[in-house]
Amino acid sequence: MNPYTSIWINYFSGTGNALTACRWIAENARDLGMEAHIRAIDRFDPHTIDKAAEGALLGFAYPTHGFAIPWYMLKYILFLPRARNKVFLLNTRAGMKIGSWNTPGISGLALLLPILILLLKGYRLAGLMSLDMPSNWISVHPGLRPGAVEFIVQKCHARINKFSERLLRGQRPVPWHFWVFMPLDLALSPISILYLCLGRFFLAKTFFASQKCNGCRICSEYCPVGAIRIVDDRPYWTFHCESCMRCMNICPPQAVETSHSLAAIMIAVTTSIPVTYWLMMLIKDTRLNLSDVVINLTDNLLSWLLSLVIIYFIYVLMFALIRNPWVNRFFVYTSLTYYWARYKMPGIGLKDFKRTKHESDNV
């Protein structure tokens, strides 16, 4: 007997990995006679998040960013109304192919943090799954070859079928490696938190458009979080960017690049200016009776705020300068993504992503 009346899967997907996994689960559910729905949380409105129907199985599928759940999906879960539904979580990770082995990624807090929040909201665990889909992080490596992608996808499809069979029959599937790797995931929690607090903002400001940009605005219209603004007919990446790689991989002329030289400049500047040091010396010289904990927290907060300010102004300066062809070429030719192939999930195209047009805006 089927324990659920229906299944609703909410997903966040940059290039189609999580979307494809959702479709596999939904297909298996329909084969069992269940009503199955999948919905993208792209540009969601917190005030329109409905409470799940009683008896429905609720799912969340998303990639792993910086050993953490993407902030956008985490925010969606935080706004989710309290309920007693059973839930499952599926995070896709950076799978690679070595010989005949589909190498695993690392989850970090990608599962632990959201399931803790959902349990506190009254939801009950129905299953957990980490799926090592083909890595799409073109900022750090070339797009995988079609043969490697096909190999990994086939492996993952087989794993999803096994997971779905147990999940949809109410058997609560939690893979053994979730418990084995939990100590490592917890050990990486500082990196996960650092990514959510700073790393995602830094990565957002490494994207730019080369002179191959033809002004089609596909990047801004299909951005799942609405993070790309059009300024003077050129795309401008805001701090809302989740580095999901959709823009880079769907751009028709492959004009979207990650600037590794700009990233190096940002790191060099943010780590060399001793502003926070002098601010802390000023605080100490005032002879305020502050505990070491307060002083450390103040130091970390000032460092965080200063880093964001520096990153922002360096990016604004770069955005103004890249209108010059020679400056643009410098950033293009010092970008590794210029020399690398893009990633494409088999069977996924623009038609599979939500589209929203944005008006031109100014910085």
C-alpha positions as CSV (number, residue, x, y, z in Angstrom):
1,M,0.0,0.0,0.0
2,N,1.3,3.5,-0.9
3,P,1.9,5.5,2.3
4,Y,1.6,8.9,0.6
5,T,-1.2,10.7,-1.2
6,S,1.2,12.7,-3.4
7,I,4.7,13.9,-3.7
8,W,5.9,17.5,-4.0
9,I,9.5,18.2,-4.8
10,N,10.9,21.7,-4.5
11,Y,14.2,22.1,-6.3
12,F,17.0,24.6,-6.9
13,S,19.0,23.8,-10.0
14,G,21.7,25.8,-11.9
15,T,22.4,23.6,-14.9
16,G,19.9,20.8,-14.5
17,N,21.5,18.2,-12.3
18,A,19.0,18.5,-9.4
19,L,16.1,19.0,-11.9
20,T,17.0,15.7,-13.6
21,A,17.1,13.8,-10.3
22,C,13.7,15.3,-9.4
23,R,12.3,14.1,-12.8
24,W,13.6,10.6,-12.2
25,I,11.9,10.4,-8.7
26,A,8.6,11.9,-10.1
27,E,8.6,9.3,-12.9
28,N,9.0,6.5,-10.5
29,A,6.3,7.9,-8.3
30,R,3.8,8.1,-11.2
31,D,4.7,4.5,-12.2
32,L,3.4,3.6,-8.7
33,G,0.2,5.5,-9.4
34,M,1.1,8.5,-7.2
35,E,0.4,12.1,-8.0
36,A,3.8,13.8,-8.4
37,H,4.8,17.4,-8.8
38,I,8.1,19.2,-9.1
39,R,8.5,22.9,-8.8
40,A,11.4,25.3,-9.1
41,I,11.9,27.8,-6.3
42,D,13.4,30.3,-8.8
43,R,12.7,33.8,-7.6
44,F,10.2,32.6,-5.0
45,D,8.0,35.0,-3.0
46,P,8.2,34.1,0.8
47,H,4.5,35.2,1.2
48,T,3.3,32.6,-1.4
49,I,4.9,29.5,0.1
50,D,1.9,27.1,0.7
51,K,1.7,24.6,3.5
52,A,1.9,21.1,2.0
53,A,-1.3,19.0,1.8
54,E,-1.7,16.5,4.7
55,G,-0.3,13.1,3.8
56,A,1.9,14.5,1.0
57,L,5.6,13.6,0.9
58,L,7.7,16.8,0.6
59,G,11.1,16.8,-1.1
60,F,14.0,19.3,-1.4
61,A,16.6,18.8,-4.1
62,Y,19.6,21.2,-4.6
63,P,23.3,21.3,-5.4
64,T,26.1,21.4,-2.8
65,H,27.8,24.8,-2.7
66,G,31.0,25.3,-0.7
67,F,30.2,22.1,1.4
68,A,26.8,23.7,2.3
69,I,23.3,24.1,1.1
70,P,22.8,27.0,-1.3
71,W,21.7,30.1,0.7
72,Y,18.6,30.5,-1.6
73,M,17.3,27.0,-0.8
74,L,18.1,27.4,2.9
75,K,16.1,30.7,2.9
76,Y,13.2,28.9,1.3
77,I,13.3,26.2,4.0
78,L,13.4,28.9,6.7
79,F,10.3,30.5,5.3
80,L,8.5,27.2,5.0
81,P,5.4,26.9,7.2
82,R,5.5,24.5,10.1
83,A,3.8,21.1,9.4
84,R,3.9,17.4,10.2
85,N,4.6,16.1,6.7
86,K,7.4,13.6,6.0
87,V,10.3,15.1,4.0
88,F,13.3,13.9,2.1
89,L,16.4,15.8,1.1
90,L,18.6,15.2,-2.0
91,N,21.8,17.1,-2.6
92,T,23.8,16.8,-5.8
93,R,27.6,16.9,-5.5
94,A,30.6,17.2,-7.8
95,G,30.9,13.8,-9.3
96,M,33.8,13.0,-11.5
97,K,34.9,9.9,-13.5
98,I,38.1,8.1,-12.8
99,G,38.4,4.9,-14.8
100,S,35.2,3.0,-14.1
101,W,34.5,4.8,-10.8
102,N,32.1,7.6,-10.2
103,T,34.0,9.6,-7.6
104,P,32.0,11.0,-4.6
105,G,31.8,14.6,-3.5
106,I,31.5,15.9,0.0
107,S,28.3,17.2,1.5
108,G,29.5,19.1,4.6
109,L,26.4,20.8,6.0
110,A,24.3,20.4,2.8
111,L,22.1,17.8,4.5
112,L,22.8,18.3,8.2
113,L,21.7,21.9,8.5
114,P,18.4,21.8,6.5
115,I,17.2,18.6,8.1
116,L,17.9,20.1,11.6
117,I,15.8,23.1,10.7
118,L,13.0,20.9,9.2
119,L,12.9,18.7,12.3
120,L,12.6,21.8,14.5
121,K,9.7,22.9,12.3
122,G,7.9,19.6,13.0
123,Y,8.6,17.7,9.8
124,R,9.6,14.1,9.9
125,L,12.5,12.5,8.1
126,A,11.5,10.2,5.2
127,G,15.0,9.8,3.5
128,L,18.3,11.4,2.6
129,M,20.3,11.1,-0.6
130,S,23.6,12.5,-1.8
131,L,23.9,12.1,-5.6
132,D,27.3,12.5,-7.3
133,M,26.0,14.1,-10.6
134,P,28.6,15.5,-13.1
135,S,30.4,18.5,-11.7
136,N,29.3,21.7,-13.4
137,W,31.7,24.0,-11.6
138,I,33.4,25.5,-14.6
139,S,35.1,28.1,-12.5
140,V,37.6,25.5,-11.3
141,H,37.7,22.9,-14.0
142,P,36.8,22.3,-17.6
143,G,33.3,20.9,-18.5
144,L,33.4,17.1,-18.4
145,R,33.5,15.2,-21.7
146,P,30.2,13.9,-23.0
147,G,31.3,10.3,-22.5
148,A,32.1,11.0,-18.8
149,V,28.9,12.8,-18.3
150,E,26.9,10.0,-19.8
151,F,28.7,7.4,-17.6
152,I,28.0,9.4,-14.4
153,V,24.4,10.1,-15.3
154,Q,23.7,6.4,-15.9
155,K,25.3,5.5,-12.5
156,C,23.2,8.2,-10.8
157,H,20.0,7.1,-12.5
158,A,20.4,3.6,-11.2
159,R,21.1,4.9,-7.7
160,I,18.0,7.1,-7.8
161,N,15.8,4.2,-8.8
162,K,16.9,2.2,-5.8
163,F,16.5,5.2,-3.5
164,S,13.0,6.0,-5.0
165,E,11.8,2.4,-4.6
166,R,12.5,2.5,-0.8
167,L,11.4,6.1,-0.3
168,L,8.1,5.8,-2.0
169,R,7.2,2.7,-0.1
170,G,7.9,4.4,3.2
171,Q,11.1,2.6,4.2
172,R,13.1,5.7,5.1
173,P,16.3,5.3,3.0
174,V,19.4,6.8,4.5
175,P,22.6,5.6,2.9
176,W,25.3,4.0,5.0
177,H,27.9,6.5,3.8
178,F,25.9,9.4,5.3
179,W,26.9,8.1,8.8
180,V,30.4,7.1,7.8
181,F,31.2,10.6,6.4
182,M,29.4,12.5,9.1
183,P,32.6,13.2,11.2
184,L,34.2,14.7,8.0
185,D,31.1,16.7,7.2
186,L,31.1,18.1,10.7
187,A,34.8,18.8,10.6
188,L,34.2,20.9,7.4
189,S,31.4,22.9,9.0
190,P,33.6,26.0,9.6
191,I,34.3,26.0,5.8
192,S,30.6,25.6,5.1
193,I,29.7,28.6,7.4
194,L,32.6,30.7,5.9
195,Y,31.2,30.0,2.5
196,L,27.6,31.1,3.5
197,C,28.9,34.2,5.2
198,L,31.6,35.3,2.8
199,G,32.6,32.8,0.1
200,R,29.4,33.1,-2.0
201,F,29.7,36.9,-2.1
202,F,33.3,36.7,-3.2
203,L,32.5,34.2,-6.0
204,A,29.5,36.3,-7.1
205,K,31.9,39.1,-8.0
206,T,34.3,37.0,-10.1
207,F,31.8,36.8,-13.1
208,F,31.9,39.1,-16.1
209,A,31.0,39.2,-19.7
210,S,33.6,39.3,-22.4
211,Q,33.4,41.2,-25.7
212,K,31.6,38.2,-27.2
213,C,28.5,39.3,-25.3
214,N,25.8,40.1,-27.9
215,G,23.3,41.6,-25.4
216,C,20.8,38.8,-25.7
217,R,20.1,39.0,-21.9
218,I,19.5,35.3,-21.6
219,C,21.8,35.2,-18.5
220,S,19.7,37.8,-16.7
221,E,16.3,36.4,-17.8
222,Y,17.1,32.9,-16.8
223,C,19.0,33.6,-13.6
224,P,17.2,31.5,-10.9
225,V,17.7,34.1,-8.2
226,G,17.5,37.3,-10.3
227,A,21.1,38.2,-9.5
228,I,22.1,39.5,-12.9
229,R,21.2,43.1,-13.7
230,I,21.7,44.7,-17.1
231,V,23.7,47.9,-16.8
232,D,24.5,49.9,-20.0
233,D,23.6,46.8,-22.0
234,R,26.0,44.6,-20.2
235,P,25.4,42.0,-17.4
236,Y,26.3,42.9,-13.9
237,W,26.5,40.3,-11.2
238,T,25.2,41.3,-7.8
239,F,25.8,39.8,-4.3
240,H,22.6,37.7,-4.7
241,C,24.5,35.4,-7.2
242,E,24.6,31.8,-6.0
243,S,27.4,30.7,-8.5
244,C,25.1,28.1,-9.8
245,M,26.8,28.2,-13.2
246,R,23.6,28.5,-15.2
247,C,24.6,31.8,-16.9
248,M,28.0,30.5,-17.9
249,N,26.7,27.2,-19.3
250,I,23.6,28.6,-21.2
251,C,25.2,31.7,-22.7
252,P,25.0,31.2,-26.5
253,P,28.3,32.9,-27.4
254,Q,30.0,31.6,-24.3
255,A,30.7,35.2,-23.2
256,V,30.3,34.6,-19.4
257,E,33.7,34.1,-17.8
258,T,35.1,33.7,-14.3
259,S,38.0,36.2,-13.8
260,H,40.7,34.4,-11.9
261,S,43.0,37.4,-12.1
262,L,40.3,39.5,-10.5
263,A,39.8,36.9,-7.8
264,A,43.6,37.1,-7.1
265,I,43.4,40.9,-6.9
266,M,40.5,40.7,-4.4
267,I,42.3,38.2,-2.2
268,A,45.5,40.2,-2.2
269,V,43.8,43.4,-1.3
270,T,41.4,42.1,1.3
271,T,44.3,40.3,3.1
272,S,46.8,43.1,3.0
273,I,45.0,46.1,4.2
274,P,45.4,46.3,8.0
275,V,42.3,48.5,8.6
276,T,40.7,46.1,11.1
277,Y,44.0,45.8,13.0
278,W,44.1,49.6,13.6
279,L,40.4,49.7,14.4
280,M,40.9,47.0,17.1
281,M,43.9,48.9,18.5
282,L,41.7,52.0,18.7
283,I,39.1,50.1,20.6
284,K,41.7,48.7,23.0
285,D,43.2,52.2,23.6
286,T,39.9,53.5,24.7
287,R,40.4,51.2,27.8
288,L,36.8,49.9,27.5
289,N,36.2,46.9,29.8
290,L,35.5,44.5,26.9
291,S,36.0,40.7,27.2
292,D,38.2,38.9,24.8
293,V,35.1,37.2,23.3
294,V,33.5,40.6,22.5
295,I,36.8,41.9,21.0
296,N,37.2,38.8,18.8
297,L,33.6,39.0,17.6
298,T,34.0,42.7,16.8
299,D,37.3,42.0,15.0
300,N,35.6,39.3,12.9
301,L,32.6,41.4,12.1
302,L,34.8,44.4,11.0
303,S,36.9,42.1,8.9
304,W,33.7,40.6,7.2
305,L,32.2,44.0,6.5
306,L,35.5,45.4,5.2
307,S,36.0,42.5,2.9
308,L,32.6,42.9,1.4
309,V,33.1,46.6,0.8
310,I,36.5,46.0,-0.8
311,I,35.2,43.2,-3.0
312,Y,32.3,45.4,-4.1
313,F,34.4,48.5,-5.0
314,I,37.0,46.4,-6.9
315,Y,34.2,44.8,-8.9
316,V,32.6,48.1,-9.7
317,L,35.9,49.5,-10.9
318,M,36.6,46.4,-13.0
319,F,33.1,46.6,-14.5
320,A,33.8,50.2,-15.5
321,L,37.2,49.4,-17.0
322,I,36.2,46.3,-19.0
323,R,34.4,48.6,-21.5
324,N,37.9,49.2,-22.8
325,P,38.8,46.5,-25.3
326,W,42.3,46.0,-24.0
327,V,41.2,45.7,-20.4
328,N,38.5,43.3,-21.4
329,R,41.1,41.2,-23.2
330,F,43.3,41.1,-20.2
331,F,40.6,39.7,-17.9
332,V,39.5,37.3,-20.7
333,Y,42.9,35.9,-21.5
334,T,43.8,35.5,-17.8
335,S,40.5,33.6,-17.2
336,L,40.8,29.8,-17.3
337,T,37.2,29.5,-18.3
338,Y,38.1,31.1,-21.6
339,Y,40.0,28.0,-22.5
340,W,37.6,25.4,-21.0
341,A,34.6,23.7,-22.4
342,R,31.2,24.3,-20.8
343,Y,28.9,21.8,-19.1
344,K,25.6,20.6,-20.4
345,M,23.3,18.2,-18.7
346,P,21.9,15.7,-21.3
347,G,18.2,16.5,-22.1
348,I,18.3,19.9,-20.4
349,G,17.9,23.2,-22.3
350,L,16.6,26.7,-21.9
351,K,13.0,25.4,-22.2
352,D,13.5,23.6,-18.9
353,F,14.3,26.8,-16.9
354,K,12.0,29.6,-15.7
355,R,12.3,32.8,-17.6
356,T,11.8,36.3,-16.2
357,K,12.6,39.5,-18.1
358,H,14.3,42.3,-16.2
359,E,14.3,45.9,-17.0
360,S,17.6,47.7,-17.5
361,D,18.9,49.2,-14.3
362,N,21.8,51.3,-13.0
363,V,24.4,50.4,-10.5
